[in-house]
Amino acid sequence: MKKLLILSILFAAFLLIPETAEAQCSMCRAVLESEGDQSTAKGINDGILYLMIFPYLLIGGIGYFIYRTWKRREKEEV
C-alpha cells in the first residue's frame, strides 16, 4: 500500500508540473526561434504537452486494470 501511495504522489507531481517538460525537436526549435513572435513557440510547446498526456493516461489505465485483476485473484485465493 505504501508503494502505491508513493507512485500516486509521483504521478500527480509529474502531471501538476508540466512547465519543466517544455522541449521540442531541433528542427522545430530552429524554425520557431528564427521568428520574432514567441507566441507560436509557446503554442507548439503547449500542443506537445497536451499530446503527451494521452499515452500516460492509457498506460495508467492499463496499469490500474492489471492491479485490479491481480488484487481480485489474490482475494479469491484466500
Biopython code that builds the backbone (N, CA, C, O; Angstrom):
import numpy as np
from Bio.PDB.StructureBuilder import StructureBuilder

atoms = [
    (1, "MET", "N", (0.824, -1.187, 0.000)),
    (1, "MET", "CA", (0.000, 0.000, 0.000)),
    (1, "MET", "C", (0.874, 1.258, 0.000)),
    (1, "MET", "O", (0.521, 2.267, -0.610)),
    (2, "LYS", "N", (2.016, 1.185, 0.691)),
    (2, "LYS", "CA", (2.912, 2.332, 0.753)),
    (2, "LYS", "C", (3.506, 2.639, -0.616)),
    (2, "LYS", "O", (3.681, 3.802, -0.978)),
    (3, "LYS", "N", (3.817, 1.585, -1.377)),
    (3, "LYS", "CA", (4.360, 1.779, -2.723)),
    (3, "LYS", "C", (3.336, 2.456, -3.627)),
    (3, "LYS", "O", (3.684, 3.324, -4.428)),
    (4, "LEU", "N", (2.069, 2.055, -3.494)),
    (4, "LEU", "CA", (1.012, 2.652, -4.300)),
    (4, "LEU", "C", (0.856, 4.134, -3.978)),
    (4, "LEU", "O", (0.648, 4.947, -4.879)),
    (5, "LEU", "N", (0.954, 4.485, -2.717)),
    (5, "LEU", "CA", (0.857, 5.883, -2.307)),
    (5, "LEU", "C", (2.016, 6.702, -2.882)),
    (5, "LEU", "O", (1.808, 7.812, -3.373)),
    (6, "ILE", "N", (3.217, 6.164, -2.824)),
    (6, "ILE", "CA", (4.390, 6.866, -3.356)),
    (6, "ILE", "C", (4.263, 7.040, -4.867)),
    (6, "ILE", "O", (4.550, 8.116, -5.394)),
    (7, "LEU", "N", (3.836, 5.987, -5.566)),
    (7, "LEU", "CA", (3.658, 6.080, -7.008)),
    (7, "LEU", "C", (2.577, 7.085, -7.370)),
    (7, "LEU", "O", (2.719, 7.821, -8.346)),
    (8, "SER", "N", (1.507, 7.126, -6.602)),
    (8, "SER", "CA", (0.435, 8.081, -6.851)),
    (8, "SER", "C", (0.919, 9.510, -6.668)),
    (8, "SER", "O", (0.573, 10.385, -7.462)),
    (9, "ILE", "N", (1.708, 9.757, -5.644)),
    (9, "ILE", "CA", (2.241, 11.101, -5.399)),
    (9, "ILE", "C", (3.181, 11.513, -6.530)),
    (9, "ILE", "O", (3.121, 12.650, -6.999)),
    (10, "LEU", "N", (4.047, 10.599, -6.972)),
    (10, "LEU", "CA", (4.950, 10.905, -8.081)),
    (10, "LEU", "C", (4.189, 11.177, -9.374)),
    (10, "LEU", "O", (4.526, 12.098, -10.118)),
    (11, "PHE", "N", (3.172, 10.380, -9.634)),
    (11, "PHE", "CA", (2.362, 10.566, -10.835)),
    (11, "PHE", "C", (1.659, 11.918, -10.805)),
    (11, "PHE", "O", (1.635, 12.626, -11.812)),
    (12, "ALA", "N", (1.089, 12.280, -9.665)),
    (12, "ALA", "CA", (0.424, 13.575, -9.531)),
    (12, "ALA", "C", (1.421, 14.722, -9.690)),
    (12, "ALA", "O", (1.098, 15.742, -10.297)),
    (13, "ALA", "N", (2.612, 14.565, -9.157)),
    (13, "ALA", "CA", (3.627, 15.616, -9.284)),
    (13, "ALA", "C", (4.016, 15.815, -10.743)),
    (13, "ALA", "O", (4.193, 16.952, -11.180)),
    (14, "PHE", "N", (4.153, 14.728, -11.507)),
    (14, "PHE", "CA", (4.505, 14.853, -12.920)),
    (14, "PHE", "C", (3.382, 15.507, -13.716)),
    (14, "PHE", "O", (3.647, 16.221, -14.683)),
    (15, "LEU", "N", (2.138, 15.273, -13.324)),
    (15, "LEU", "CA", (1.028, 15.896, -14.025)),
    (15, "LEU", "C", (0.866, 17.365, -13.665)),
    (15, "LEU", "O", (0.427, 18.159, -14.496)),
    (16, "LEU", "N", (1.211, 17.733, -12.447)),
    (16, "LEU", "CA", (0.988, 19.096, -11.987)),
    (16, "LEU", "C", (2.138, 20.046, -12.311)),
    (16, "LEU", "O", (2.006, 21.255, -12.123)),
    (17, "ILE", "N", (3.258, 19.522, -12.794)),
    (17, "ILE", "CA", (4.412, 20.366, -13.088)),
    (17, "ILE", "C", (4.803, 20.205, -14.562)),
    (17, "ILE", "O", (5.885, 19.693, -14.851)),
    (18, "PRO", "N", (3.942, 20.634, -15.504)),
    (18, "PRO", "CA", (4.271, 20.447, -16.916)),
    (18, "PRO", "C", (5.272, 21.465, -17.459)),
    (18, "PRO", "O", (5.846, 21.229, -18.522)),
    (19, "GLU", "N", (5.504, 22.582, -16.775)),
    (19, "GLU", "CA", (6.420, 23.593, -17.283)),
    (19, "GLU", "C", (7.859, 23.076, -17.396)),
    (19, "GLU", "O", (8.634, 23.572, -18.213)),
    (20, "THR", "N", (8.207, 22.097, -16.593)),
    (20, "THR", "CA", (9.569, 21.572, -16.651)),
    (20, "THR", "C", (9.788, 20.701, -17.886)),
    (20, "THR", "O", (10.923, 20.342, -18.198)),
    (21, "ALA", "N", (8.716, 20.363, -18.585)),
    (21, "ALA", "CA", (8.821, 19.461, -19.732)),
    (21, "ALA", "C", (8.759, 20.194, -21.069)),
    (21, "ALA", "O", (8.451, 19.572, -22.086)),
    (22, "GLU", "N", (9.042, 21.492, -21.098)),
    (22, "GLU", "CA", (8.975, 22.232, -22.350)),
    (22, "GLU", "C", (10.188, 21.890, -23.221)),
    (22, "GLU", "O", (11.301, 22.351, -22.967)),
    (23, "ALA", "N", (9.953, 21.080, -24.243)),
    (23, "ALA", "CA", (11.035, 20.666, -25.125)),
    (23, "ALA", "C", (10.476, 20.491, -26.531)),
    (23, "ALA", "O", (9.274, 20.295, -26.710)),
    (24, "GLN", "N", (11.346, 20.560, -27.516)),
    (24, "GLN", "CA", (10.944, 20.419, -28.914)),
    (24, "GLN", "C", (12.038, 19.683, -29.667)),
    (24, "GLN", "O", (13.161, 19.526, -29.187)),
    (25, "CYS", "N", (11.674, 19.236, -30.869)),
    (25, "CYS", "CA", (12.715, 18.662, -31.722)),
    (25, "CYS", "C", (13.604, 19.798, -32.236)),
    (25, "CYS", "O", (13.197, 20.959, -32.210)),
    (26, "SER", "N", (14.790, 19.479, -32.692)),
    (26, "SER", "CA", (15.745, 20.515, -33.085)),
    (26, "SER", "C", (15.269, 21.326, -34.286)),
    (26, "SER", "O", (15.520, 22.530, -34.343)),
    (27, "MET", "N", (14.592, 20.705, -35.243)),
    (27, "MET", "CA", (14.112, 21.441, -36.415)),
    (27, "MET", "C", (13.000, 22.416, -36.032)),
    (27, "MET", "O", (12.998, 23.559, -36.489)),
    (28, "CYS", "N", (12.066, 21.981, -35.205)),
    (28, "CYS", "CA", (11.004, 22.881, -34.766)),
    (28, "CYS", "C", (11.591, 24.050, -33.987)),
    (28, "CYS", "O", (11.181, 25.197, -34.165)),
    (29, "ARG", "N", (12.537, 23.755, -33.141)),
    (29, "ARG", "CA", (13.162, 24.806, -32.343)),
    (29, "ARG", "C", (13.856, 25.830, -33.236)),
    (29, "ARG", "O", (13.731, 27.032, -33.001)),
    (30, "ALA", "N", (14.583, 25.379, -34.254)),
    (30, "ALA", "CA", (15.300, 26.299, -35.143)),
    (30, "ALA", "C", (14.323, 27.199, -35.897)),
    (30, "ALA", "O", (14.567, 28.398, -36.033)),
    (31, "VAL", "N", (13.233, 26.639, -36.381)),
    (31, "VAL", "CA", (12.249, 27.428, -37.118)),
    (31, "VAL", "C", (11.564, 28.425, -36.197)),
    (31, "VAL", "O", (11.380, 29.585, -36.566)),
    (32, "LEU", "N", (11.190, 27.989, -35.011)),
    (32, "LEU", "CA", (10.449, 28.859, -34.099)),
    (32, "LEU", "C", (11.334, 29.937, -33.479)),
    (32, "LEU", "O", (10.850, 31.028, -33.180)),
    (33, "GLU", "N", (12.608, 29.656, -33.282)),
    (33, "GLU", "CA", (13.493, 30.668, -32.717)),
    (33, "GLU", "C", (13.830, 31.756, -33.723)),
    (33, "GLU", "O", (14.167, 32.875, -33.338)),
    (34, "SER", "N", (13.741, 31.437, -35.010)),
    (34, "SER", "CA", (14.045, 32.439, -36.024)),
    (34, "SER", "C", (12.923, 33.463, -36.162)),
    (34, "SER", "O", (13.145, 34.552, -36.693)),
    (35, "GLU", "N", (11.722, 33.131, -35.691)),
    (35, "GLU", "CA", (10.610, 34.071, -35.735)),
    (35, "GLU", "C", (10.742, 35.082, -34.606)),
    (35, "GLU", "O", (11.279, 34.771, -33.543)),
    (36, "GLY", "N", (10.251, 36.290, -34.843)),
    (36, "GLY", "CA", (10.301, 37.321, -33.809)),
    (36, "GLY", "C", (9.207, 37.133, -32.766)),
    (36, "GLY", "O", (9.383, 37.506, -31.607)),
    (37, "ASP", "N", (8.073, 36.552, -33.174)),
    (37, "ASP", "CA", (6.939, 36.375, -32.264)),
    (37, "ASP", "C", (7.058, 35.038, -31.543)),
    (37, "ASP", "O", (7.079, 33.991, -32.189)),
    (38, "GLN", "N", (7.134, 35.057, -30.246)),
    (38, "GLN", "CA", (7.313, 33.828, -29.462)),
    (38, "GLN", "C", (5.993, 33.157, -29.095)),
    (38, "GLN", "O", (6.011, 32.101, -28.462)),
    (39, "SER", "N", (4.848, 33.730, -29.469)),
    (39, "SER", "CA", (3.563, 33.106, -29.133)),
    (39, "SER", "C", (3.385, 31.793, -29.897)),
    (39, "SER", "O", (2.754, 30.868, -29.385)),
    (40, "THR", "N", (3.928, 31.699, -31.107)),
    (40, "THR", "CA", (3.850, 30.447, -31.868)),
    (40, "THR", "C", (4.638, 29.347, -31.164)),
    (40, "THR", "O", (4.174, 28.210, -31.078)),
    (41, "ALA", "N", (5.811, 29.672, -30.666)),
    (41, "ALA", "CA", (6.625, 28.688, -29.952)),
    (41, "ALA", "C", (5.907, 28.216, -28.698)),
    (41, "ALA", "O", (5.931, 27.024, -28.389)),
    (42, "LYS", "N", (5.271, 29.121, -27.974)),
    (42, "LYS", "CA", (4.531, 28.743, -26.758)),
    (42, "LYS", "C", (3.370, 27.815, -27.126)),
    (42, "LYS", "O", (3.090, 26.849, -26.416)),
    (43, "GLY", "N", (2.700, 28.116, -28.240)),
    (43, "GLY", "CA", (1.600, 27.257, -28.693)),
    (43, "GLY", "C", (2.070, 25.862, -29.058)),
    (43, "GLY", "O", (1.404, 24.876, -28.742)),
    (44, "ILE", "N", (3.215, 25.773, -29.724)),
    (44, "ILE", "CA", (3.774, 24.457, -30.079)),
    (44, "ILE", "C", (4.121, 23.673, -28.820)),
    (44, "ILE", "O", (3.833, 22.479, -28.735)),
    (45, "ASN", "N", (4.735, 24.331, -27.845)),
    (45, "ASN", "CA", (5.075, 23.665, -26.585)),
    (45, "ASN", "C", (3.827, 23.151, -25.878)),
    (45, "ASN", "O", (3.811, 22.024, -25.383)),
    (46, "ASP", "N", (2.790, 23.966, -25.829)),
    (46, "ASP", "CA", (1.549, 23.549, -25.177)),
    (46, "ASP", "C", (0.921, 22.360, -25.904)),
    (46, "ASP", "O", (0.409, 21.440, -25.266)),
    (47, "GLY", "N", (0.960, 22.378, -27.234)),
    (47, "GLY", "CA", (0.410, 21.267, -28.006)),
    (47, "GLY", "C", (1.157, 19.969, -27.748)),
    (47, "GLY", "O", (0.545, 18.907, -27.640)),
    (48, "ILE", "N", (2.470, 20.053, -27.650)),
    (48, "ILE", "CA", (3.280, 18.864, -27.357)),
    (48, "ILE", "C", (2.916, 18.301, -25.986)),
    (48, "ILE", "O", (2.800, 17.087, -25.819)),
    (49, "LEU", "N", (2.736, 19.185, -25.006)),
    (49, "LEU", "CA", (2.390, 18.725, -23.660)),
    (49, "LEU", "C", (1.012, 18.070, -23.632)),
    (49, "LEU", "O", (0.830, 17.053, -22.962)),
    (50, "TYR", "N", (0.047, 18.632, -24.343)),
    (50, "TYR", "CA", (-1.287, 18.029, -24.385)),
    (50, "TYR", "C", (-1.251, 16.666, -25.053)),
    (50, "TYR", "O", (-1.931, 15.741, -24.610)),
    (51, "LEU", "N", (-0.469, 16.532, -26.109)),
    (51, "LEU", "CA", (-0.367, 15.237, -26.779)),
    (51, "LEU", "C", (0.352, 14.199, -25.922)),
    (51, "LEU", "O", (0.126, 12.998, -26.077)),
    (52, "MET", "N", (1.216, 14.658, -25.020)),
    (52, "MET", "CA", (1.935, 13.734, -24.130)),
    (52, "MET", "C", (1.022, 13.111, -23.077)),
    (52, "MET", "O", (1.329, 12.036, -22.563)),
    (53, "ILE", "N", (-0.077, 13.755, -22.751)),
    (53, "ILE", "CA", (-0.948, 13.286, -21.670)),
    (53, "ILE", "C", (-1.582, 11.943, -22.009)),
    (53, "ILE", "O", (-1.688, 11.079, -21.138)),
    (54, "PHE", "N", (-2.004, 11.750, -23.256)),
    (54, "PHE", "CA", (-2.777, 10.566, -23.607)),
    (54, "PHE", "C", (-2.019, 9.243, -23.452)),
    (54, "PHE", "O", (-2.615, 8.284, -22.961)),
    (55, "PRO", "N", (-0.752, 9.133, -23.837)),
    (55, "PRO", "CA", (-0.056, 7.867, -23.568)),
    (55, "PRO", "C", (0.040, 7.548, -22.071)),
    (55, "PRO", "O", (-0.063, 6.389, -21.668)),
    (56, "TYR", "N", (0.239, 8.596, -21.251)),
    (56, "TYR", "CA", (0.296, 8.363, -19.809)),
    (56, "TYR", "C", (-1.061, 7.899, -19.269)),
    (56, "TYR", "O", (-1.114, 7.034, -18.395)),
    (57, "LEU", "N", (-2.143, 8.463, -19.777)),
    (57, "LEU", "CA", (-3.471, 8.022, -19.352)),
    (57, "LEU", "C", (-3.723, 6.580, -19.768)),
    (57, "LEU", "O", (-4.282, 5.802, -18.995)),
    (58, "LEU", "N", (-3.319, 6.215, -20.980)),
    (58, "LEU", "CA", (-3.509, 4.837, -21.437)),
    (58, "LEU", "C", (-2.689, 3.857, -20.600)),
    (58, "LEU", "O", (-3.194, 2.815, -20.184)),
    (59, "ILE", "N", (-1.443, 4.189, -20.360)),
    (59, "ILE", "CA", (-0.588, 3.303, -19.565)),
    (59, "ILE", "C", (-1.114, 3.213, -18.140)),
    (59, "ILE", "O", (-1.119, 2.138, -17.540)),
    (60, "GLY", "N", (-1.557, 4.347, -17.599)),
    (60, "GLY", "CA", (-2.126, 4.333, -16.252)),
    (60, "GLY", "C", (-3.386, 3.481, -16.172)),
    (60, "GLY", "O", (-3.580, 2.749, -15.202)),
    (61, "GLY", "N", (-4.241, 3.571, -17.183)),
    (61, "GLY", "CA", (-5.460, 2.759, -17.215)),
    (61, "GLY", "C", (-5.150, 1.273, -17.300)),
    (61, "GLY", "O", (-5.773, 0.462, -16.614)),
    (62, "ILE", "N", (-4.196, 0.920, -18.135)),
    (62, "ILE", "CA", (-3.800, -0.487, -18.256)),
    (62, "ILE", "C", (-3.185, -0.974, -16.942)),
    (62, "ILE", "O", (-3.463, -2.084, -16.487)),
    (63, "GLY", "N", (-2.348, -0.127, -16.342)),
    (63, "GLY", "CA", (-1.745, -0.490, -15.050)),
    (63, "GLY", "C", (-2.797, -0.684, -13.968)),
    (63, "GLY", "O", (-2.696, -1.608, -13.160)),
    (64, "TYR", "N", (-3.817, 0.189, -13.946)),
    (64, "TYR", "CA", (-4.893, 0.047, -12.959)),
    (64, "TYR", "C", (-5.669, -1.236, -13.198)),
    (64, "TYR", "O", (-6.023, -1.928, -12.243)),
    (65, "PHE", "N", (-5.942, -1.571, -14.464)),
    (65, "PHE", "CA", (-6.666, -2.804, -14.781)),
    (65, "PHE", "C", (-5.874, -4.028, -14.327)),
    (65, "PHE", "O", (-6.448, -4.961, -13.766)),
    (66, "ILE", "N", (-4.572, -4.034, -14.562)),
    (66, "ILE", "CA", (-3.730, -5.155, -14.138)),
    (66, "ILE", "C", (-3.705, -5.240, -12.617)),
    (66, "ILE", "O", (-3.808, -6.330, -12.055)),
    (67, "TYR", "N", (-3.568, -4.097, -11.949)),
    (67, "TYR", "CA", (-3.556, -4.061, -10.478)),
    (67, "TYR", "C", (-4.869, -4.590, -9.914)),
    (67, "TYR", "O", (-4.868, -5.382, -8.972)),
    (68, "ARG", "N", (-5.997, -4.151, -10.491)),
    (68, "ARG", "CA", (-7.310, -4.594, -10.005)),
    (68, "ARG", "C", (-7.492, -6.095, -10.217)),
    (68, "ARG", "O", (-8.015, -6.787, -9.344)),
    (69, "THR", "N", (-7.063, -6.598, -11.370)),
    (69, "THR", "CA", (-7.157, -8.027, -11.648)),
    (69, "THR", "C", (-6.287, -8.829, -10.688)),
    (69, "THR", "O", (-6.699, -9.878, -10.193)),
    (70, "TRP", "N", (-5.084, -8.332, -10.428)),
    (70, "TRP", "CA", (-4.162, -9.006, -9.509)),
    (70, "TRP", "C", (-4.743, -9.060, -8.100)),
    (70, "TRP", "O", (-4.663, -10.093, -7.436)),
    (71, "LYS", "N", (-5.329, -7.950, -7.638)),
    (71, "LYS", "CA", (-5.913, -7.921, -6.301)),
    (71, "LYS", "C", (-7.129, -8.841, -6.212)),
    (71, "LYS", "O", (-7.337, -9.494, -5.189)),
    (72, "ARG", "N", (-7.936, -8.899, -7.279)),
    (72, "ARG", "CA", (-9.118, -9.750, -7.285)),
    (72, "ARG", "C", (-8.710, -11.225, -7.212)),
    (72, "ARG", "O", (-9.334, -12.000, -6.487)),
    (73, "ARG", "N", (-7.674, -11.618, -7.951)),
    (73, "ARG", "CA", (-7.209, -13.011, -7.901)),
    (73, "ARG", "C", (-6.626, -13.336, -6.528)),
    (73, "ARG", "O", (-6.812, -14.436, -6.007)),
    (74, "GLU", "N", (-5.917, -12.364, -5.950)),
    (74, "GLU", "CA", (-5.348, -12.575, -4.625)),
    (74, "GLU", "C", (-6.448, -12.773, -3.591)),
    (74, "GLU", "O", (-6.303, -13.590, -2.682)),
    (75, "LYS", "N", (-7.544, -12.036, -3.721)),
    (75, "LYS", "CA", (-8.664, -12.146, -2.793)),
    (75, "LYS", "C", (-9.375, -13.489, -2.945)),
    (75, "LYS", "O", (-9.791, -14.095, -1.958)),
    (76, "GLU", "N", (-9.512, -13.950, -4.200)),
    (76, "GLU", "CA", (-10.163, -15.227, -4.457)),
    (76, "GLU", "C", (-9.373, -16.404, -3.928)),
    (76, "GLU", "O", (-9.962, -17.408, -3.526)),
    (77, "GLU", "N", (-8.047, -16.307, -3.919)),
    (77, "GLU", "CA", (-7.200, -17.396, -3.439)),
    (77, "GLU", "C", (-7.305, -17.551, -1.925)),
    (77, "GLU", "O", (-7.123, -18.649, -1.398)),
    (78, "VAL", "N", (-7.595, -16.470, -1.233)),
    (78, "VAL", "CA", (-7.663, -16.521, 0.239)),
    (78, "VAL", "C", (-8.970, -17.065, 0.633)),
    (78, "VAL", "O", (-9.250, -17.199, 1.824)),
]
sb = StructureBuilder()
sb.init_structure("model")
sb.init_model(0)
sb.init_chain("A")
sb.init_seg("    ")
for serial, (resi, resn, name, xyz) in enumerate(atoms, 1):
    if name == "N":
        sb.init_residue(resn, " ", resi, " ")
    sb.init_atom(name, np.array(xyz, "f"), 0.0, 1.0, " ", f" {name:<3s}", serial, name[0])
structure = sb.get_structure()
